[in-house]
Amino acid sequence: MSVRAVAVLPAAGAGRRMGGVRKPLLELAGEPMLLHALRPFLAHPAVERVIVAMAPEEAAQPPEWLTALDPRVSVVAGGAERGDSVRNGLEAVPADADVVLIHDAARPLVSAAEVDGAIAAAARGVGAVVGVPVVDTLKLADEQRTIIETRKRDGLWHALTPQAFPRAMILDAYRRAARDDITGTDDAALVEHYGGTVVLVEGSRANIKVTTAADLELAEAVLAARRGSARAQAAGRR
């Protein structure tokens, strides 16, 4: 049975750590960061629609490069917080969608394999979080930064995006959370709170979230390396 998937990308963040510039619209390798984040979803055969939640003023007049990108892309107004933007995007998901993927617009290096893995897992009726195992030593500190405890990292993962869910599961979780005034640390946390099952799909450490200028430089370097590798492979096939 084929899976009908919809991706929701919250892109209304104020970019406080980037001098107030909205991160999804920052230029990365000569293109808006949001464009890099969108491409792997538009390239997947199961993704029938991509919904971008932008700041209300941008949603009222989206950039032309976005509206002309692909007929599957639509824009909705986001909210004050990420969760508000995600909820607005979820409410616009067609009722016949099987799976909803939620992806941070500030993660421009998501891979096709991560999108595919998330869809495949959620198609089995559970929530799915792309993540990577924790490899660093973890320290718990007090307000004075004095170490209180060194914690074992066994079984701990860094949660990334995309996170994918059956449509009914994630929509129900967000509606109940709004009613109960509950905020989750990520989308999966809300599903977990209401008793849903969520599994991990191993992703790539390159799938970083751009929050600082240093992250932007790293993303530029990764994209340059990927393009160099693609050119070398193309040359080898000639």
Backbone as a ProteinNet text record, in pm:
[ID]
protein_1_A
[PRIMARY]
MSVRAVAVLPAAGAGRRMGGVRKPLLELAGEPMLLHALRPFLAHPAVERVIVAMAPEEAAQPPEWLTALDPRVSVVAGGAERGDSVRNGLEAVPADADVVLIHDAARPLVSAAEVDGAIAAAARGVGAVVGVPVVDTLKLADEQRTIIETRKRDGLWHALTPQAFPRAMILDAYRRAARDDITGTDDAALVEHYGGTVVLVEGSRANIKVTTAADLELAEAVLAARRGSARAQAAGRR
[TERTIARY]
83.9	0	87.6	58.9	138.8	101.2	197.8	178.7	163.5	64.2	43.6	97.8	204.5	272	264.2	260.2	261.9	369.2	447.9	551.1	507.4	530.7	503.7	635.8	669.7	794.3	763	779.8	763.1	880.8	851.3	956.9	924.8	864.9	823.3	910	1018.5	1102.9	1163.3	1183.9	1233.1	1383.1	1456.5	1601.3	1674.2	1640.1	1698.3	1849.8	1900.3	2045.2	2119	2044.3	2105.9	2077.3	2069.7	2050.9	1912.3	1812	1675.4	1639.4	1735.1	1706.7	1641.8	1533.3	1466.4	1557.3	1593.2	1691	1650.8	1524	1490.5	1517	1523.6	1544.7	1690	1775.6	1917.7	1975.1	2071	2132.7	2235.8	2226.7	2319.9	2361.1	2489.3	2540.7	2464.3	2432.7	2369.3	2219	2155.8	2011.5	1954.1	1823.7	1763.5	1775.9	1803.1	1816.5	1690.8	1574.8	1449	1443.7	1498.6	1498.1	1576.5	1691.2	1769.7	1690.6	1616.9	1540	1422.4	1365.7	1248.4	1279.6	1394	1421.2	1408	1463.7	1452.9	1308.5	1219.5	1079.2	1010.3	1037.9	979	1031	1150.1	1208.9	1155.1	1086.8	1039.1	906.3	893	771	644.6	658.2	539	485.4	566.2	525.4	437.5	310.7	214.2	195	238.7	221.2	322.7	369.5	459	396.9	375.7	313.3	418.2	440.4	537.8	463.7	492.4	431	528.4	493.5	580.5	520	601.4	550.5	430.7	329.5	206.2	229	322.6	346.4	409.2	488.9	548.9	447.7	361.7	258.8	160	136.6	44.9	102.2	233.8	300.9	429.9	419	536.2	635.4	763.5	862.8	831.1	859.5	823.9	895.6	1020.5	1094.9	1025.2	951.1	882.4	751	673.1	543.4	558	671.3	693.6	771.3	808.8	896.9	830.7	710.9	645	498	406.7	264.2	222.5	306.8	273.5	300.8	370.2	405.9	294.5	252.3	155.6	207.1	158.3	205.4	88.7	111.2	12.6	81.2	1.2	56.8	99.7	219.8	268.5	221.5	272.4	232.4	350.8	325.3	428.8	538.3	500.7	595.2	595	701.7	712.2	589.1	543.8	428.1	304.1	287.6	173.2	182.4	304.6	324.8	298.5	347.5	324.1	175.3	106.5	-37.2	-112.6	-77.1	-142.3	-116.1	6.1	38.3	-39	-51	-123.3	-270.2	-328.4	-469.6	-493.5	-386.7	-399.5	-368.1	-330.2	-298.8	-427.8	-432.9	-554.5	-591	-719.6	-768.4	-727.5	-694.8	-659.1	-509.8	-433.6	-290.3	-272.1	-178.9	-148.5	-45.3	59.6	173.7	203.1	235.5	278.7	422.1	507.4	645.1	655.4	721.9	745.4	895.9	940.3	1084.4	1119.4	1224.9	1271.8	1326.1	1276.3	1325.5	1471.2	1520.7	1659.9	1753.3	1703.3	1788.1	1799.9	1894.7	1904.3	1978.9	2034.2	2118.4	2051.8	1920.5	1849.5	1869.6	1882.8	1910.5	1785.5	1791.7	1682.3	1660.5	1768.2	1756.9	1682.7	1703.6	1634.4	1484.9	1450.3	1309.4	1244.7	1311.6	1258	1240	1339.4	1331.4	1218.7	1198.1	1090.9	954	936.7	809	781.7	882.3	864.7	825.4	886.2	854.7	713	675.3	542.6	432.1	464	365.2	324.4	402.9	368.9	274.7	234.2	135.8	193.8	322.4	386.2	449	486.3	562.8	708	779.5	920.2	1001.2	1114.4	1204.8	1339.9	1385.3	1521.6	1615.9	1717.5	1810	1945	2037.8	2171.6	2208.7	2280.4	2318.7	2411.4	2395.8	2485.2	2621.7	2726.5	2861.8	2947.3	2902.2	2978.6	2943.8	3035.3	3007.6	2912.6	2811	2710.4	2731.2	2730.9	2748.3	2624.7	2576.3	2468.6	2532.3	2498.1	2558.4	2451.6	2491.8	2398.9	2409.2	2344.8	2342.7	2480.1	2570.3	2707.9	2801.4	2743.8	2817	2910.1	2877.6	2950.3	2887.2	2971.2	2919.3	2860.9	2737.7	2668.6	2678.5	2673.5	2666.7	2716.9	2786.4	2820.8	2725.3	2652.4	2546.6	2590.6	2541.5	2571.1	2498.5	2565.4	2503.9	2440.1	2450.6	2391.2	2241.8	2198.8	2057.9	2008.6	2097	2055.6	2079.5	1985.6	1991.8	1965.6	2028.5	1993.2	1874.4	1764.8	1648.3	1667.3	1648.6	1659.2	1521.6	1516.7	1397.1	1442.9	1354.7	1211.1	1165.2	1047.8	973.5	844.8	805.6	692.5	591.5	463.6	354.7	235.9	155.3	25.2	-50.9	-121.2	-186.9	-276.4	-361.6	-455.7	-382.9	-271.3	-196.2	-140.9	-72.5	-7.7	-109	-214.1	-315.9	-389.5	-421.4	-488.2	-398.9	-269.7	-178.4	-169	-159.3	-148.4	-278.5	-392	-519	-539.4	-503.3	-516.7	-418.3	-297.8	-199.1	-244.1	-307	-358.5	-468.7	-554.4	-663.3	-608.7	-503	-448.5	-336.6	-304.2	-198	-64.9	-31	93.6	185.8	312.3	414	517.1	546.5	647.3	781	887.2	1020.1	1038.6	961.6	956.6	821.1	795.3	664.7	638.6	741.5	724.7	689.8	736.8	709.2	559.5	485.9	341.3	274.6	319.1	264.9	294.7	417.1	454.7	367.5	342.3	263.5	124.8	67.6	-67.2	-68	43.5	46.9	80.3	121.6	156.5	294.5	313.6	442.8	527.3	653.2	746.3	876.1	926.4	1050.8	1157.1	1280.8	1393.4	1437.5	1470.9	1528.7	1665.3	1771.6	1904.3	1929.6	1975.6	2003.2	2150.2	2178.3	2315.6	2352.2	2475.4	2522.4	2537.3	2534.7	2539.6	2408.6	2302.7	2170.1	2160.6	2239.3	2247.2	2135.8	2106.7	2013.3	2095.3	2073.8	2150.2	2090.1	2165.8	2120	2217.7	2342.4	2443	2517.7	2598	2678.6	2777.1	2827.9	2920.8	2852	2725.2	2649	2631.3	2610.6	2592.8	2719.9	2835	2962.9	2981.1	2942.1	2954.3	2863.5	2742.4	2649.5	2703.4	2763.3	2825.3	2932.9	3014.8	3124.1	3069.7	2964.7	2906.9	2847.4	2775.7	2717.2	2825.2	2932.9	3043.1	3104.1	3121.2	3177.4	3084.1	2954	2857.4	2857.4	2864.8	2863.2	2991.1	3101.5	3227.2	3223	3163.5	3151.8	3060.8	2950.5	2857.3	2923	3003.6	3073.7	3174.7	3244.6	3343.6	3276.4	3161.1	3090.6	3040.2	2989.8	2941.6	3053.6	3171.4	3286.4	3330.9	3319.6	3359.1	3268.9	3142.4	3049.7	3062	3138.4	3152.7	3245.8
-119.3	0	124.6	218.7	341	433	509.4	601.2	742.5	814.6	953.8	1039.7	1112.4	1188.8	1338.6	1414.4	1560.8	1609	1704.9	1762.5	1899.8	1927.4	2058.4	2116	2234.3	2299.5	2431.7	2438.6	2565.6	2657.4	2775.2	2867.3	3010.6	3025.7	3158.9	3213.8	3141.8	3183.8	3321.7	3393.5	3531.2	3540.7	3430.2	3433.5	3522.3	3508.9	3597.2	3583.4	3461.9	3440.9	3478.1	3515.3	3553.7	3700.5	3779.9	3923	3961.3	3876.2	3908	3872.3	3817.1	3776.2	3637.8	3622.2	3492.6	3389.7	3287.2	3189.5	3121.3	3081.7	3012.1	3093.5	3225.4	3309.7	3352.5	3312.6	3342.8	3271.4	3333.4	3271.9	3168.7	3052.8	2942.9	2886.2	2895.1	2849.2	2914.7	3042.2	3118	3103	3029.5	3008.4	3020.5	3049.9	3055.3	2920.7	2925.1	2802.4	2715.9	2781.3	2707.7	2622.1	2670.8	2594.6	2464.5	2471.3	2349.5	2249.6	2301.6	2214	2150.3	2221.4	2171.9	2060.8	2071.1	1985.4	1835.4	1781.9	1637	1588.1	1672.9	1633.4	1636.1	1739.8	1748	1637.6	1586.5	1481.2	1342.2	1329	1196.5	1164.9	1047.4	1014.7	1007.3	987	975.1	1110.1	1214.4	1345.7	1416.2	1431.3	1491.1	1640.5	1688.5	1830.9	1873	1996.3	2054.4	2185	2196.4	2314.7	2389.6	2515.3	2598.7	2700.9	2702.9	2800.4	2916.3	3031.5	3148.9	3255.4	3355.6	3468.6	3528.4	3575.2	3622.1	3721	3815	3912.5	3848.7	3743.8	3673.1	3578.9	3518.7	3429.6	3507.8	3633.9	3716.3	3748.8	3754.5	3781.9	3700.1	3570.6	3482.5	3522.6	3489.9	3520	3446	3510.2	3453.3	3322.4	3309.5	3186.6	3067.6	3093.9	2986	2950.6	3048.8	3021.8	2960.5	2989.8	2936	2804.6	2759.5	2643.3	2514.1	2486.1	2358.9	2374.6	2323.3	2338.3	2266.6	2176.3	2106.2	2190.5	2302	2387	2486.9	2494.5	2596.3	2662.1	2780.7	2859.8	2891.8	2875.6	2917.4	3012.4	3087.6	3178.7	3099.7	3127.5	3065.1	3139.7	3100.4	3163.1	3217.8	3258.1	3319.3	3220	3095.4	2990.8	2880.9	2798.4	2690.3	2600.6	2565.8	2477.6	2536	2667.9	2733.1	2718.6	2734.9	2721.7	2579.5	2482.8	2342.3	2311.9	2357.1	2329.4	2391	2513.4	2576	2495.3	2446	2362.6	2232.3	2170.3	2043.5	2059.1	2171.3	2193.3	2206.3	2236	2249.5	2119.8	2015.8	1887.3	1821.6	1776.2	1710.6	1587.5	1563.6	1453.6	1316.9	1308.1	1177.6	1146.8	1232.1	1205	1091.5	1003.9	894.3	936.3	1001.3	1035.4	1184.5	1243.9	1383.7	1388.7	1455.7	1479.6	1624.4	1645.1	1779.8	1801.6	1908.2	1930.4	2076.2	2099.2	2234.6	2297.1	2414.3	2483.4	2525.3	2527.2	2563.9	2442.9	2329.4	2210.4	2189.1	2256.6	2251.7	2131.6	2047.8	1937.8	1801.6	1799.6	1672.5	1591.4	1460.6	1374.3	1301.7	1253.9	1174.7	1047.8	989.7	866.5	892	1008.2	1040.1	1059.6	1127.1	1145.3	1009.2	925.4	793.9	708	709.4	628.9	671.4	802.8	853.7	815.3	827.4	791.1	641.8	559.9	414.9	373.1	436.1	401	443.7	568.3	618.4	544.3	493.9	417.3	289.6	248.1	128.9	162.1	290.1	327.2	381.8	416.8	472.8	607.6	682.7	803.3	767.4	853.8	826.5	954.7	943.5	1056.2	1021.9	1101.4	1085.8	1135.1	1056.2	1094.1	1029.6	1067.9	1008.7	976.6	866.4	831.7	937.4	960.6	1052.1	986.3	1057.3	1003.1	1082.1	1198.7	1280.6	1244.2	1272.4	1257.1	1368.7	1332.5	1429	1465.7	1594.7	1645.7	1724.4	1699.5	1778.4	1880.1	2008	2115	2199.3	2272.5	2363.9	2502.2	2601.9	2735.7	2801.5	2756	2808.1	2728.1	2637.4	2550.4	2453	2423.6	2319.5	2185.4	2089.4	1959.8	1884.7	1839.7	1763.5	1613.9	1579.5	1437.7	1416.1	1304.2	1258.8	1146.7	1166.3	1072.4	974.6	853.2	753.7	791	770.8	804.9	685.5	567.8	447.9	469.3	445.1	455.6	596.4	696.6	834.8	874.5	949.3	994	1143.4	1208.4	1344.9	1337.9	1403.6	1407.2	1514.3	1475.5	1567.6	1576.8	1631.6	1623	1579.9	1520.1	1516.3	1419.1	1451.6	1359.9	1330.4	1204.7	1164.1	1086	1103.7	1043.9	1013.1	914.7	903.4	1034.4	1080.4	1211.7	1222.7	1124.3	1131.8	1140	1070.1	1067.2	1205.2	1269.7	1396.8	1510.5	1506.6	1611.1	1605	1484	1466.4	1515.7	1483.1	1524.6	1677.1	1742.7	1888.9	1954.7	1900.9	1959.3	1941.4	1824.8	1801.1	1887.4	1904.6	1986.9	2133.4	2181.9	2319.3	2333.3	2232.9	2234.2	2230.1	2149.4	2129.7	2227.7	2317.4	2416.4	2348.6	2248.4	2173.2	2205.4	2228.3	2253.2	2142	2080.6	1974.5	2027.8	1959.3	1999.9	1970.6	1876.6	1852.7	1791.3	1763	1710.4	1574.2	1490.2	1356.1	1359.1	1460.5	1468.2	1477	1544.7	1554.8	1419.8	1350.1	1217	1123.2	1129.1	1045.7	1077.5	1206.6	1250.2	1188.3	1172.9	1118.5	968.8	903.4	757.5	695.7	775.9	720.5	656.8	562	495	569.9	596.4	666.3	587.8	566.3	492.3	585	542.3	618.2	563.6	655	621.7	687.2	608.5	668.7	758.3	879.1	976.4	1009.3	1127.2	1170.1	1286.4	1287.8	1399.7	1527.6	1514.7	1633.8	1711.4	1649.8	1711.8	1811	1916.4	2013.3	2116.3	2178.4	2290.4	2419	2506.2	2631.5	2730.8	2761.8	2858.4	2973.5	2956.4	3060.6	3080.4	3185.9	3211.7	3097.7	3037.1	2924.8	2805.4	2782.6	2674	2698.9	2825.2	2860.8	2830.8	2861.3	2832	2681.5	2604.6	2458.7	2403.5	2455.7	2410.5	2442.3	2558.6	2595.7	2494.7	2456.3	2362	2224.7	2178.7	2048.1	2048.6	2155.2	2164.4	2167.1	2240.2	2246	2107.7	2033.8	1898.8	1805.8	1817.1	1732.4	1761.3	1888.4	1923.8	1879.1	1887.6	1839.9	1690.7	1617.2	1472.7	1436.8	1511.9	1485	1510	1616.6	1645.9	1536.6	1487.8	1382.8	1253.5	1222.5	1101.5	1113.9	1233.3	1254.7	1241.9	1295.7	1286.9	1143.2	1064.4	923.9	840.2	884.6	809.1	841	942.7	982.4	886.1
0	0	0	-87.3	-92.5	22.9	69.2	181.2	127.7	179.4	142.3	257.1	230.2	334.8	307.8	415.1	409	505.3	462.3	548.1	596	723.4	783.5	832.1	783.5	823.6	893.7	1026.3	1095.8	1062.9	1009.6	964.8	1004.6	1123.2	1166.9	1279.4	1313.6	1424.8	1405.1	1516.6	1509.7	1488.3	1505.2	1483.7	1582.7	1710.8	1813	1822.7	1799	1810.1	1681.9	1579.6	1452.3	1421.4	1527.5	1509.6	1463.5	1491.2	1453.9	1311.3	1234.9	1097.1	1099.6	1028.8	1027.4	960.6	1036.7	988.4	857.9	841.5	716.6	591.2	604.4	487.6	471.7	566	552.1	430.4	367.6	250.9	293.5	231.8	256.9	122.1	91.6	-37.9	-153	-136.4	-243.8	-255.3	-162.6	-166.1	-25.1	-11.8	120.8	192.5	322.1	399.2	388.7	387.2	377.7	251.5	144	19.6	35	101.3	125.5	210.2	310.1	398.2	326.6	228.8	156.4	57.2	-9.7	-125.1	-98.8	11.4	31	44.1	92.1	104.3	-32	-109.7	-243.6	-335	-305.2	-388.1	-353.7	-239.4	-198.4	-265.8	-325.1	-400.9	-316.2	-184.5	-99.7	-52.9	-63.7	-12.2	-114.9	-79.9	-171.7	-149.1	-33.1	-3	101.9	92.2	191.6	238.6	369.1	428.3	508.4	473.1	541.9	626.5	756.9	846.7	864.9	809.2	813.2	903.8	937.3	1013.9	940.2	1012.6	947.2	833.7	851.2	744.9	622	642.4	529.3	464.5	546.2	491.6	405.1	440.3	361.9	224	217.3	90	84.5	56.8	58	-50.3	-29.6	-133.4	-262.7	-373.7	-503.2	-530.2	-484.2	-508.7	-442.4	-333	-263.5	-332.4	-368.2	-430.7	-569	-635.4	-769.5	-768.2	-648.7	-639.1	-686.3	-635.6	-663.9	-626.3	-708.5	-676.2	-548.7	-499.3	-374.6	-250.6	-266.4	-152.3	-124.7	1.2	43.2	170.7	197	310.9	402.6	533.7	633.6	730.4	803.7	904.5	1027	1074.3	1195.3	1318	1433.2	1559.1	1634.8	1758.3	1840.2	1878.9	1898.6	1937.3	1831.4	1834.1	1736.5	1738	1858.1	1868.8	1804.3	1813.6	1749.3	1597.7	1545.1	1400	1353.7	1430.6	1394	1396	1499.1	1508.3	1390.2	1352.8	1237.5	1110.1	1096.8	981.1	982.3	1099.4	1109.8	1073.8	1112.1	1081.8	931.2	856.5	710.4	636.7	708.4	645.1	596.7	472.1	421.2	503.2	515.6	598.2	545.3	415.8	359.9	370	436.8	455.4	555.9	528.7	621.2	725.3	678.8	763.3	753.3	867.4	870.8	921.8	845.2	888.8	936.2	1048.2	1099.4	1100.9	1034.4	1019.5	1044.1	1119.8	1146.2	1018.5	984.5	865.1	879.7	1003	1027.3	1024.1	974.2	953.2	802.2	737.6	591.6	536.6	623.5	577.5	592.8	610	621.5	493.8	509.9	395.2	347.6	225.5	169.7	251.2	301.1	380.4	511	571.4	696.5	671.6	564.5	529.2	503	426.9	393.7	518.3	606.6	728	819.7	830.7	916	861.4	730.2	668.9	687.1	662.4	672.8	813.9	914.3	1052.8	1089.2	1055.1	1090.3	1016.1	898.2	821.5	894	991.5	1070.7	1186	1197.9	1299.4	1427.4	1426.8	1546.5	1511.8	1615.2	1592.5	1567.6	1496.9	1465.7	1480.5	1546.5	1566.5	1506.3	1412.5	1362.9	1471.5	1501.9	1608.7	1590.8	1676.3	1678	1822.1	1845	1982	2041.8	2170.9	2242.6	2255.7	2217.5	2227.2	2326.9	2367.8	2462.4	2606.5	2696.6	2838.6	2881.7	2960	3003	3148.8	3176.3	3311.7	3354	3474.2	3532.6	3626.7	3608.2	3688.8	3755.7	3861.5	3926.9	3863.4	3922.3	3864.1	3862.3	3947	3948.7	3858.7	3782.8	3690.6	3761.4	3885.9	3957.6	3921.4	3883	3840.2	3958.6	3939.9	4043.2	4016.5	3890.2	3854.7	3712.5	3692.8	3558.2	3523	3414.7	3381.1	3272.7	3281.6	3179.6	3050.7	2940	2812.1	2743.8	2805.5	2745.9	2722.9	2601.1	2568.8	2542.4	2551.5	2528	2381.8	2328.1	2188.9	2180.5	2081.7	2046.3	1949.8	1984	1895.2	1789	1663.9	1550.9	1484.9	1367.2	1282.9	1144.4	1062.3	1080.9	1188.4	1242.5	1326.6	1250.8	1248.7	1164.9	1247.2	1211.5	1288.3	1196.5	1233.1	1167.9	1189.9	1088.6	1098.3	1221.5	1244.3	1356.2	1490	1502	1627.7	1662.8	1569.1	1599.7	1608.7	1526.5	1533.5	1666.7	1711.8	1840.7	1954.9	1949.3	2055	2063.1	1948.8	1949.4	1995	1954.7	1998.5	2148	2200.6	2344.4	2423.6	2369.4	2438.1	2445.1	2337.2	2338.1	2442	2450.4	2549.2	2691.8	2712.7	2847.2	2881.7	2787.4	2806.4	2837.8	2755.9	2772	2655.2	2687.4	2584.4	2590.3	2477.4	2473.9	2428.7	2464.8	2419.2	2271	2218.9	2074.2	2043.7	1917.9	1879	1941.7	1943.9	1998.7	2146.5	2219.4	2362.5	2389.5	2301	2318.6	2294.6	2191.1	2163.5	2279.4	2329.8	2444.2	2565.3	2588.3	2703.8	2703.1	2583.7	2573.6	2542.1	2569.2	2563.9	2431.2	2332.1	2202.4	2201.8	2112.9	2097.8	1996.4	2033	1944.6	1937.6	1816.3	1797.7	1739.7	1750.6	1697.4	1562.7	1473	1343.1	1337.6	1323.2	1328.3	1207.6	1236.9	1132.5	1122.9	1072.4	1048.6	1138.9	1186.2	1268.4	1185.9	1054.8	969.7	972.3	1020.5	1022.4	1138	1130.3	1239.6	1228.7	1343.1	1346	1350.5	1255	1247.8	1345.9	1450.8	1551.1	1569.9	1525	1541.2	1409.4	1404.9	1285.2	1260.6	1368	1352.7	1288.1	1323.9	1262.1	1112.9	1077.2	936.5	857.9	917	851.6	833.9	935.8	927.2	817.8	810.7	707.1	567.9	552.9	424.6	386.8	484.3	458.7	419.4	487.9	456.6	315.7	281.6	147.1	39.5	65.8	-31.2	-50.6	59	50.1	-26.9	-2.2	-72.4	-221.9	-256.7	-398.2	-466.6	-395	-450.6	-474.3	-380	-393.9	-510.8	-525	-635.7	-770.8	-779.2	-905.5	-937.7	-835.1	-857.1	-905	-846.7	-887.6	-1030.4	-1063.9	-1201	-1301.7	-1265.7	-1355.2	-1374	-1265.6	-1272.5	-1359.9	-1377.4	-1460.4	-1609.1	-1640.4	-1782.6	-1857.4
[MASK]
++++++++++++++++++++++++++++++++++++++++++++++++++++++++++++++++++++++++++++++++++++++++++++++++++++++++++++++++++++++++++++++++++++++++++++++++++++++++++++++++++++++++++++++++++++++++++++++++++++++++++++++++++++++++++++++++++++++++++++++

